[in-house]
């Protein structure tokens, strides 16, 4: 059942007819007193649709007070606020106090129904709302039986390509899969290189829009002057350099999903233009007076702290709440080390195939070494390191039977890591299992790797050379060099 709270009888009647045509049970109230009577006595209440003012006052205090009262008695029931565009700041205050969403008057019936259906669907799929009105997914959310599974999504056929087995990743994916079936906007946060775009594509592929376009837009690369043309398109002659019609990104994404990457880089002047299309789901092409409807699912991503940007007045708070209905946070790679072996295996196979190299594997010591690295560049940095290690190491002959079973050692990865200018001035972390707690030099890493391999293979130097990825002659020289 849905409760409508508005002092205007015409609005209550209009909304009642709309909701009943869409098979919802409806009750209405003309003010806070009658509304709280329904809230207290109807356990089947699914949603509250409420105005912000009920007397001659226009400051919205009555609506904010009623919202707080509803949340005390029914914290699980989503509340959608109705407000005029000119008083949208009131809606933002409402979102701070736990409102699920807001819609401006006059509303579009299809937009309103979409918001209502999304709110009810998310109430059924997500455990509890966050304080800011959205549903925030913690990196520590329990995954139950999923914790022991590994995940390899869509590596064949151009799918999303998400690889991992860590509980935090499986938790994010489980939630992403649940919300994918709704039209709720999603904000994906995380450090650069954590795979935010892959999660966005995963949401699209799991949604009812999967057969439509997935359009990616890097907002950091669009200037304020070109924003409207890029996002909404333009007609020939609409400005000096408009020599032909241009289709905007929202039109390209019609019926599908638009992925707005680096949304924290968007200038304030462009933020208000984006808010308008996200709020009303309408836009106008430059040079054309016809208002067009945007049937588009919006997924945003950023590595910036948008909450702090809101406090600093560099990001609009109303836009923040509009895109942050569902919040997914991707933890950095250093916090999900369980995923590193699978990722390394995938990147090795990919690089060997692309470059015509014999198939290689990483030794257990190499995996331990990689799991000790901080990886500030996350998965992107790991991929780069694997590729560089393979290309720098001496591969067995492509025609030799030794080409099978090429093993990359910890020393191979250490050398490639140290030769990266970003890491060249730093010592690499301690290799687990070599018996020292402090950081080791390259010479020490090399000696420890060779010694550990000799012990592992009981002095069989052919197996040692194979594991280290070097020739027997090179191995003999290194043994003499280190006095082993």
LOZA-588660 format. One record per residue (C-alpha): residue in one letter; x, y, z. Coordinates in steps of 0.02 Angstrom, whole numbers, m for minus. Layout:
REM LOZA-588660
  residu       X       Y       Z
       A       X       Y       Z
...
REM end
This chain:
REM LOZA-588660
  residu       X       Y       Z
       X       0       0       0
       X      57     177     m41
       X      14     329      66
       X     m11     498     m20
       X       8     650      94
       X     m41     818      19
       X    m158     959      73
       X    m215     984    m108
       X    m365     871    m142
       X    m340     878    m330
       X    m164     810    m312
       X    m222     670    m197
       X    m358     619    m320
       X    m241     627    m470
       X    m108     522    m386
       X    m236     398    m321
       X    m303     367    m496
       X    m126     349    m566
       X     m72     225    m433
       X    m232     122    m441
       X    m214     107    m630
       X     m44      31    m594
       X    m120     m95    m472
       X     m63     m15    m308
       X    m170      m2    m153
       X    m184     180    m100
       X    m227     281      54
       X    m220     471      66
       X    m202     602     202
       X    m220     790     198
       X     m90     827     331
       X      35     760     458
       X     m92     707     590
       X    m193     597     472
       X     m33     533     392
       X      40     472     557
       X    m123     384     597
       X     m98     279     439
       X      87     251     473
       X      53     185     648
       X     m92      71     603
       X     m50      m4     433
       X      93    m131     435
       X      69    m164     249
       X     130      12     207
       X     260       3      65
       X     295     185      24
       X     249     364      72
       X     230     498     m61
       X     224     666      29
       X     221     853       1
       X     334     969     101
       X     205    1103     153
       X      28    1087     225
       X     m17    1264     280
       X      23    1437     216
       X     203    1412     269
       X     326    1376     129
       X     485    1339     226
       X     459    1149     218
       X     476    1126     407
       X     310    1035     418
       X     367     909     288
       X     537     884     370
       X     454     855     539
       X     332     730     465
       X     475     640     377
       X     569     620     541
       X     413     554     626
       X     382     427     487
       X     563     367     500
       X     547     344     688
       X     396     230     671
       X     436     149     502
       X     622     165     460
       X     604      29     328
       X     473     121     225
       X     544     230      85
       X     482     409      73
       X     476     507     m90
       X     462     695     m70
       X     367     808    m189
       X     432     984    m212
       X     439    1124    m339
       X     602    1147    m434
       X     627    1317    m350
       X     625    1236    m177
       X     736    1088    m219
       X     848    1134     m72
       X     707    1073      41
       X     715     904     m43
       X     902     897     m12
       X     869     929     173
       X     743     788     166
       X     872     670      90
       X     988     710     235
       X     849     658     353
       X     819     490     271
       X     705     521     120
       X     732     394     m17
       X     706     511    m165
       X     624     672    m220
       X     525     725    m373
       X     482     900    m432
       X     310     968    m472
       X     237     960    m600
       X     293     782    m624
       X     294     665    m773
       X     184     514    m733
       X     304     388    m809
       X     451     463    m714
       X     354     459    m551
       X     301     278    m576
       X     480     230    m615
       X     539     309    m452
       X     402     224    m353
       X     436      53    m428
       X     622      74    m398
       X     596     123    m216
       X     483     m26    m181
       X     597    m148    m274
       X     751     m89    m180
       X     660    m101     m13
       X     633    m286     m51
       X     811    m323    m108
       X     923    m218       5
       X     940    m245     193
       X     928     m65     253
       X     945     113     190
       X    1097     220     228
       X    1087     383     321
       X    1098     486     162
       X     944     407      84
       X    1037     286     m27
       X    1094     110       7
       X    1278     104      48
       X    1369     m60      22
       X    1508     m90     146
       X    1667    m179      93
       X    1645    m289     247
       X    1468    m348     210
       X    1454    m534     240
       X    1434    m647      91
       X    1382    m808     174
       X    1415    m961      66
       X    1482    m853     m75
       X    1645    m825      17
       X    1724    m986     m49
       X    1676    m961    m230
       X    1787    m889    m364
       X    1714    m780    m499
       X    1758    m767    m682
       X    1624    m665    m769
       X    1613    m651    m957
       X    1795    m671   m1006
       X    1737    m748   m1169
       X    1630    m652   m1291
       X    1676    m478   m1230
       X    1586    m486   m1063
       X    1623    m383    m909
       X    1779    m484    m866
       X    1772    m475    m676
       X    1893    m595    m592
       X    1907    m634    m408
       X    1859    m739    m258
       X    1876    m617    m113
       X    1723    m595       0
       X    1723    m407     m24
       X    1715    m422    m214
       X    1581    m557    m209
       X    1481    m448     m89
       X    1486    m299    m207
       X    1439    m408    m355
       X    1295    m490    m262
       X    1222    m319    m222
       X    1254    m255    m398
       X    1160    m404    m467
       X    1012    m370    m353
       X     997    m185    m396
       X    1029    m214    m582
       X     848    m262    m610
       X     790     m90    m553
       X     817      79    m635
       X     901     153    m481
       X    1052     264    m515
       X    1213     189    m447
       X    1371     275    m387
       X    1529     168    m390
       X    1676     233    m290
       X    1852     169    m268
       X    2033     208    m306
       X    2094     221    m485
       X    2117      51    m565
       X    1999     m48    m452
       X    1881     m96    m594
       X    1737      27    m576
       X    1698      23    m762
       X    1687    m168    m757
       X    1560    m159    m615
       X    1458     m33    m715
       X    1459    m148    m866
       X    1412    m295    m754
       X    1260    m199    m691
       X    1208    m162    m871
       X    1230    m344    m924
       X    1125    m406    m777
       X     986    m280    m808
       X     831    m280    m915
       X     924    m158   m1028
       X    1061    m281   m1074
       X    1008    m289   m1257
       X    1025    m100   m1275
       X    1179      12   m1281
       X    1307      34   m1143
       X    1380     208   m1173
       X    1539     261   m1081
       X    1577     445   m1051
       X    1734     512    m967
       X    1671     675    m894
       X    1848     727    m848
       X    1885     749   m1033
       X    1735     859   m1076
       X    1750    1047   m1057
       X    1605    1155    m996
       X    1592    1235   m1168
       X    1567    1066   m1253
       X    1464     981   m1118
       X    1290    1010   m1192
       X    1345     965   m1367
       X    1431     805   m1310
       X    1294     747   m1192
       X    1135     806   m1281
       X    1192     832   m1461
       X    1171     980   m1577
       X    1091    1028   m1742
       X    1188    1089   m1892
       X    1214    1277   m1880
       X    1171    1289   m1695
       X    1343    1369   m1666
       X    1492    1421   m1772
       X    1578    1252   m1791
       X    1419    1148   m1799
       X    1439    1093   m1980
       X    1329     940   m1961
       X    1206     862   m1839
       X    1283     773   m1690
       X    1200     637   m1587
       X    1224     661   m1400
       X    1275     526   m1278
       X    1105     518   m1195
       X    1022     485   m1362
       X    1152     350   m1402
       X    1111     268   m1236
       X     922     274   m1261
       X     843     121   m1182
       X    1011      66   m1112
       X    1139     124    m985
       X    1251     277    m982
       X    1411     263    m879
       X    1473     433    m818
       X    1653     405    m765
       X    1754     532    m664
       X    1596     628    m616
       X    1696     716    m481
       X    1788     809    m620
       X    1629     891    m686
       X    1626    1081    m673
       X    1487    1163    m571
       X    1413    1245    m726
       X    1392    1074    m806
       X    1329     992    m646
       X    1165    1090    m649
       X    1135    1039    m830
       X    1163     858    m787
       X    1051     870    m634
       X     908     933    m740
       X     910     784    m858
       X     931     661    m714
       X     788     741    m618
       X     661     764    m757
       X     730     635    m878
       X     712     761   m1019
       X     836     862   m1121
       X     847     973   m1275
       X     968     957   m1420
       X    1064    1119   m1452
       X     978    1212   m1592
       X     816    1115   m1571
       X     669    1173   m1463
       X     590    1000   m1451
       X     603     924   m1277
       X     658     742   m1284
       X     632     606   m1156
       X     782     509   m1091
       X     746     328   m1050
       X     920     292    m983
       X     992     202    m831
       X    1129     308    m753
       X    1284     234    m672
       X    1421     353    m610
       X    1596     322    m546
       X    1731     423    m461
       X    1890     404    m360
       X    1856     572    m276
       X    1776     599    m105
       X    1611     675    m162
       X    1552     699      16
       X    1701     811      51
       X    1676     900    m115
       X    1497     938     m62
       X    1564    1012     100
       X    1690    1113      m1
       X    1551    1177    m116
       X    1637    1104    m270
       X    1502     973    m301
       X    1315    1006    m293
       X    1230     920    m149
       X    1068     895    m246
       X    1164     809    m387
       X    1255     702    m258
       X    1091     636    m189
       X    1021     609    m363
       X    1165     496    m419
       X    1195     415    m249
       X    1035     316    m228
       X    1139     157    m226
       X    1322     167    m175
       X    1445      27    m214
       X    1623      43    m149
       X    1763     m59    m228
       X    1905     m89    m105
       X    2085     m72    m166
       X    2180    m226    m225
       X    2289    m227     m68
       X    2130    m263      33
       X    2080    m413     m74
       X    2240    m511     m95
       X    2142    m671    m127
       X    2104    m604    m301
       X    2287    m583    m352
       X    2323    m765    m403
       X    2173    m771    m520
       X    2212    m600    m593
       X    2395    m645    m621
       X    2346    m807    m708
       X    2227    m714    m822
       X    2350    m576    m866
       X    2489    m703    m901
       X    2377    m801   m1020
       X    2318    m642   m1104
       X    2494    m573   m1128
       X    2568    m738   m1188
       X    2431    m759   m1317
       X    2443    m579   m1378
       X    2632    m583   m1397
       X    2654    m761   m1460
       X    2748    m816   m1304
       X    2747    m992   m1232
       X    2621   m1010   m1093
       X    2694    m966    m923
       X    2643    m981    m742
       X    2693    m886    m585
       X    2781    m982    m448
       X    2704    m987    m274
       X    2846    m875    m212
       X    2805    m752    m351
       X    2624    m746    m297
       X    2677    m716    m117
       X    2790    m576    m175
       X    2650    m495    m278
       X    2532    m507    m130
       X    2657    m407     m26
       X    2659    m258    m144
       X    2552    m103    m106
       X    2488     m80    m285
       X    2429     101    m274
       X    2376      82    m456
       X    2275     m73    m409
       X    2225    m198    m545
       X    2288     m84    m684
       X    2460     m81    m603
       X    2461    m270    m577
       X    2418    m298    m760
       X    2559    m182    m812
       X    2683    m272    m699
       X    2635    m445    m765
       X    2652    m387    m945
       X    2820    m303    m912
       X    2886    m456    m820
       X    2842    m572    m963
       X    2917    m459   m1095
       X    3077    m428    m995
       X    3108    m608    m946
       X    3201    m731   m1057
       X    3070    m848   m1127
       X    3113   m1026   m1180
       X    3125   m1057   m1366
       X    2956   m1063   m1450
       X    3011   m1222   m1539
       X    3083   m1306   m1387
       X    2988   m1431   m1281
       X    3050   m1325   m1135
       X    2928   m1193   m1193
       X    2797   m1287   m1095
       X    2794   m1250    m909
       X    2887   m1084    m914
       X    2885   m1023    m733
       X    2902    m842    m681
       X    2995    m823    m517
       X    2983    m692    m382
       X    3149    m626    m446
       X    3075    m599    m620
       X    2936    m493    m548
       X    3056    m403    m430
       X    3168    m349    m573
       X    3021    m286    m675
       X    2950    m196    m525
       X    3114    m108    m487
       X    3136     m53    m667
       X    2973      43    m664
       X    3024     227    m638
       X    2885     248    m511
       X    2955     109    m401
       X    3139     122    m445
       X    3187     221    m290
       X    3099     105    m170
       X    3145     m62     m97
       X    3016    m195    m128
       X    2926    m272      19
       X    2994    m428     103
       X    2968    m591      11
       X    2865    m701     124
       X    2958    m859     171
       X    3138    m800     147
       X    3163    m768     332
       X    3177    m579     351
       X    3050    m453     410
       X    3134    m300     335
       X    3135    m243     154
       X    3266    m326      44
       X    3379    m256     m91
       X    3371    m325    m267
       X    3532    m423    m237
       X    3462    m498     m78
       X    3298    m542    m162
       X    3391    m630    m303
       X    3503    m729    m184
       X    3356    m779     m73
       X    3253    m834    m223
       X    3392    m943    m292
       X    3430   m1019    m122
       X    3245   m1057     m89
       X    3227   m1138    m261
       X    3384   m1245    m238
       X    3318   m1307     m71
       X    3145   m1338    m145
       X    3213   m1446    m286
       X    3345   m1534    m180
       X    3489   m1463    m281
       X    3420   m1510    m453
       X    3487   m1360    m549
       X    3389   m1399    m707
       X    3225   m1381    m610
       X    3292   m1226    m522
       X    3337   m1142    m687
       X    3166   m1188    m757
       X    3074   m1115    m608
       X    3177    m955    m611
       X    3156    m934    m799
       X    3342    m927    m836
       X    3467   m1041    m925
       X    3578   m1163    m830
       X    3730   m1060    m879
       X    3654    m902    m806
       X    3606    m998    m650
       X    3786   m1059    m625
       X    3850    m881    m641
       X    3724    m818    m513
       X    3766    m959    m392
       X    3951    m912    m404
       X    3909    m727    m387
       X    3813    m754    m225
       X    3929    m886    m155
       X    3793   m1019    m144
REM end
